[in-house]
Every structure is written in structure tokens, then in C-alpha cells.
Amino acid sequence: QVQLVESGGGLVQPGGSLRLSCKASGFNLDYHAIAWFRQAPGKEREGVSCINSINLNGATNYADSVKGRFTISRDNAQNTVYLQMNSLKPEDTAVYYCATDPGTICGPYEISAEYYDYWGQGTQVTVSS
């Protein structure tokens, strides 16, 4: 059974940092693309970042809104993907979700939720002073 569990969210001041974790079980994360999405109240779900399987050299992609501030990485031994978020802004406030799908590739194009079938429950990130 494919399961994704996010953690690491919380309240942080503008300019601060958080690291989100996405722990996978029921499948080997090495061979799947993993993506991070976020959804703020009243807004559509937005693709934030994704990372490819080791077969595709773990290539990554980022939304323009987070490029240079967020870094996605994977720890294959822990079957976990991380999202390091630095220089956080109030507009980064949202529920953050990780997602995967066996047939999806993380490419240099918009990260779209329609290509991901397996989702975690989400973790709240609030950036506020």
C-alpha cells in the first residue's frame, strides 16, 4: 500500500527556514518521481518542486516563485524526500503536500497535480511575524 506522510511544518517568521519531510512506505521511492505541492486558502493547488527517480539522475524542477529559496532532495536510505525552505515569505503560507505516481516524470515544465495519484495528508506552513 502506497503511503506518503509529510512532517516538519509549523509557524515561522518571515525570512526564516523550515525543512519538510515526506516519508514513503509501501514502495521504493528510489524509482519514483516525487513532487511537493501547496494550497493556500481560497487558491488552487500549486506545484512547488519535484525530483526524478535515480534512473533519471534525480533531476529537479522548481516553480519560479520558489526558485533560489527552496531545495528538494532525497535520502534513499530513509525512503524520504525533503523540501528545504529558506527565506520564507508570508505568501509561502499554505498546506504543503507531497505526491507521487509510478508513471510520472519530473520535467522542465509546470508541475501539475493531474499527473500524481498518490498524496500525503499535508502539513501546515505558516509564515507570519
C-alpha positions in Angstrom: 0.0 0.0 0.0 1.5 3.3 -1.1 1.6 5.8 1.7 3.2 9.3 2.0 3.5 11.1 5.3 4.6 14.7 5.5 6.0 16.4 8.5 8.1 19.4 9.5 5.5 22.2 9.1 5.0 24.9 11.6 5.0 28.6 12.3 8.0 30.6 11.3 8.8 34.3 10.9 9.4 35.9 7.5 13.0 35.2 6.5 13.1 32.0 8.4 13.6 28.4 7.3 11.8 25.1 7.6 12.5 21.6 6.3 9.6 19.5 5.3 9.9 15.7 5.1 7.9 13.2 3.0 8.3 9.7 4.3 7.3 7.0 1.8 6.2 3.4 2.6 4.8 0.6 0.5 7.1 1.3 -2.4 10.7 2.1 -3.2 11.0 5.8 -3.5 14.2 5.5 -5.5 12.3 4.7 -8.7 9.6 7.3 -8.5 9.3 11.0 -9.1 8.1 12.9 -6.0 6.6 16.3 -6.1 5.7 19.0 -3.5 2.5 21.0 -3.9 1.0 23.7 -1.7 -2.5 25.1 -1.3 -3.4 28.3 0.4 -6.9 29.1 1.5 -9.1 30.1 -1.5 -6.4 29.3 -4.0 -5.7 26.4 -6.3 -3.1 23.7 -5.6 0.3 24.8 -6.9 3.2 22.7 -7.9 6.3 23.8 -5.9 9.1 21.4 -6.8 9.7 17.8 -8.0 12.6 15.4 -8.1 13.1 12.5 -10.5 13.9 8.9 -9.8 17.5 7.7 -9.6 17.1 6.3 -13.0 16.7 9.8 -14.3 19.6 11.1 -12.1 17.3 12.7 -9.6 16.8 15.8 -11.9 14.8 18.5 -10.2 12.4 21.3 -11.1 11.1 24.3 -9.2 8.3 26.8 -9.6 9.5 30.3 -10.3 8.0 31.6 -7.1 10.4 29.4 -5.0 13.5 29.1 -7.2 16.6 30.0 -5.4 14.9 29.7 -2.0 13.7 26.1 -1.8 15.7 22.9 -2.4 14.3 19.4 -2.9 16.4 16.4 -2.1 16.0 12.7 -1.4 17.5 10.3 1.1 17.1 6.9 -0.5 18.3 5.1 2.6 15.4 6.7 4.6 12.9 6.5 1.7 12.3 10.2 2.3 12.2 13.3 0.2 12.9 16.7 1.8 12.0 20.3 0.9 14.3 22.8 2.5 12.6 26.2 2.5 14.7 29.3 3.2 14.0 33.0 3.1 10.3 32.2 3.7 7.7 34.8 2.9 4.1 35.3 4.1 2.9 34.2 0.7 4.5 30.8 1.2 1.8 30.1 3.9 -0.1 27.1 2.8 -0.7 23.4 3.4 2.1 21.5 1.8 1.6 18.1 0.2 3.9 15.5 -1.3 2.8 13.3 -4.1 3.9 10.5 -6.4 2.8 8.4 -9.3 4.6 5.5 -11.0 4.2 6.9 -14.5 5.2 10.5 -13.9 8.4 12.2 -14.8 9.6 15.4 -13.2 10.4 17.6 -16.3 11.3 21.2 -17.0 7.6 22.2 -17.2 4.8 23.1 -14.9 4.3 20.7 -12.0 0.7 19.6 -12.4 -1.4 17.8 -9.8 -3.3 15.9 -12.5 -0.2 13.6 -13.1 0.0 12.5 -9.5 -2.3 9.9 -8.0 -0.8 9.3 -4.5 -0.9 12.0 -1.9 0.0 12.6 1.7 -2.2 14.3 4.2 -0.4 17.6 4.2 1.5 19.7 6.7 0.7 23.3 7.5 3.3 26.0 7.0 2.5 29.5 8.3 4.9 32.4 7.7 4.0 35.3 10.0 5.5 37.8 12.4 
